[in-house]
Amino acid sequence: MRVRCWVALILFLVPSVLEAQSRTGASQMQLEQMANRFAPTPLRVGLSSLSPGDRQALVKLIQAARIIDEIFMKQLWSGNPTLYQHLQKDTSSLGEARLHYFWINKGPWSEIDEYKAFLPGVPGRKPLGANFYPEKMTKQEFERWLDGLSPIEQENAKGFFTVIRDKAQASKLHGNADENSATPFLAVPYSDEYKDELTRAASLLREAAGLTENDSLKKFLETRAAAFLSNDYYESDMAWMELDAPLDITIGPYETYNDEWFGYKAAFEAYVNLRDEQESAKLAVLAKYLQEIENNLPIDPQYRNSKLGAAAPIRVVDEIISAGDGAHGVQTAAYNLPNDDRVVQQKGSKRVMLKNVQEAKFRAVLLPIARRTLSRNAMLDVNFDSFFTHILAHELTHGIGPHQIKVGDRETNPRFELKELYSAIEEAKADVTGLFALQYLMDHSKELKLGNTLPTDEAAQRQLYVTFLASSFRELRFGLHDAHGKGMAMQFNYLMDKGAFVPHGDGTFSVDENKAKNAVRELDHDLLTIEAEGDYAAAKKMLDELGVVRPILKRALARLQDLPTDIEPIFVTAEELAPSTSAQGVVTPPRPENRKGSKSRSTRR
Ligand code: ZN
């Protein structure tokens, strides 16, 4: 079978086709074609600058990251651990193709095909509530149950770090159910739900803490290890904000994208990185102007924050290994954490840019896409600097705009008010505010004495919007199930409607810069105002109307079918330091029977 246009096709799939597919699963050839959309890319990172202690610590951190893969697979679906084990035993060539694509997705659903099942005997699509809620619970049931709880219990039930379980099931597993309670459900802390894995990961983090000479890394690792066991992440989130070390690590429960019901529950992820000292220093210069940009955001001045928190740190790093929620489907290019608004309020947030991942994506995916979607002249304006700078601006501007808001007399925040729509709105806000911010800096480079930090000439301005147009095609190919994709479709349609993106008869596009500048301001105004007012209805209207694939876009995407969608990272340096036992970068977790009763097991394989 030829590689189909998955984004377009999925719109016409009737349920019976999905069911048939999930009964037999994809064929070997289909699986190989699906996997081929991820260009295998070795990630090699030079470690010569690391101290001997850090080098030893790194081995432990790589091992801890691999445990995060195990937890994440559990979080995605209750059937995942057994299925994964089964796939590893299947040595047929079909079995290998299945295992390979399973590993890319960390589950039996193809993320870039709207989570359609590619293996037999599994639900046709990833459950919307993943494994954060009981399998048989409905969204309405959760809401009804929630209504009957006390405010404290409600907070717990909606918390980042609890799963909801059937009371009967939970009391069997954890023995902590309140037998007298009349409610059928229970909020179980992650520290209980993933006790075995978190105990092993915590002990590896403590070992690493004992090996590194860097105090801020030591502190983060020790407090994070404690958080794994206590379920209280606050102190370690604060320590992560202060982490300033050559070994830059992020490990824990963070993003809530996989809770497609409410966006309440955090999935585990890990990134083990080496800091790029020079780039970090250069980019920190841009962060200096955040307050200036906040003061000039295109919103009602009453919604601007006249005093942003302390300047937020930026790290530019090269990724050594990523795991869990940080390593499935389309690879993370940059992230902005933590998500806990209490920490963000006090310390701001930290941006980590994975430069080697971004360069790999730019080369393997973006340039080929640009060659097919842009007019000849526009193509000349696509470059890695603009791409990298806009991703930086995206990350920077997550930290500005409305975070603590008032709805009526109630103190609240946009995440809480916009619920499952928040991620799509916030991602779009960061894209558009990023464009706005860079344009602002270019327009005011003389007053601000930007010097050589940012190219500001006409060509640089053109390159900014054109490269953004090219990268929007790259993101739209991921489908609309994902917050980035839906937010990007909304932006694309908005900018088309305003004449900023210009279609040509031959199917290519270019940019009208002047219209783009104004349209970006207007769109930014709309998005920031939705967040400032916590306006769920307005967010829904905007996403329903604009977060769709229109025919002209569908045709453009159809021309990209055979190009890779993303990279499949091969963690060469991680494998060299701490080899996993499997082929093709597939990591094999210990079998459950080996794990039982081995609490102190701190090294695997
Ligand atoms: Zn973002």
Boltz pocket constraint, residues with backbone or C-beta under 6 A from the ligand:
constraints:
  - pocket:
      binder: B
      contacts: [[A, 334], [A, 336], [A, 394], [A, 395], [A, 398], [A, 426], [A, 427], [A, 430]]
      max_distance: 6.0
